């Protein structure tokens, strides 16, 4: 029996959705992920840091900023903690990618200035801009590693332990208390 065309697309869409669900990350599982930020620095989830990874789109970067603002003071300037923001973009040509990466670097400079005020208030003698990381994802490879896809464009927050084990995941901005509990 031959399936009607619409039935084929329904079945294909169902299995595609199931593969996305199967790609979700599991608490306790170790994920040794590697990212290169817009400054060319290589960052890891399993290199001894407690790592917060925020996945967002350019339109929702304000949510990522709220997550950063909720990071406890004891994590700031601490070499054992890092926050990485991954910004998902649709597919773009090389020229558009270069422009968007420059835009992200400019925004990071601004975020670094804001964070520096917090560092100064806490008497942290460090250039805050060095602790601000953003990764651009134009091809969906990074999102796929995190159980998402560029099509989803979902805001997510992950906390990875020092060995890369997933400690917690949220689909929205966690509270200050929730984030602090995971970063102890």
Secondary structure, 3 states (H helix, E strand, C coil): CCCCHHHHHHHHHHHHHHHHHHCCCCCCCECCCEEECCCCCEEECCCCCEEEEEEEEHHHHHHHHHHHHHCCHHHCCCCCEEEEEEEECCCCCHHHHHHHHHHHHHHHHHHHHHHHHHHHHCCCCCCHHHHCEEEEECCCHHHHHCCCCCCCCCCEEEEECCCCEEEEEECCCCCHHHHHHHCC
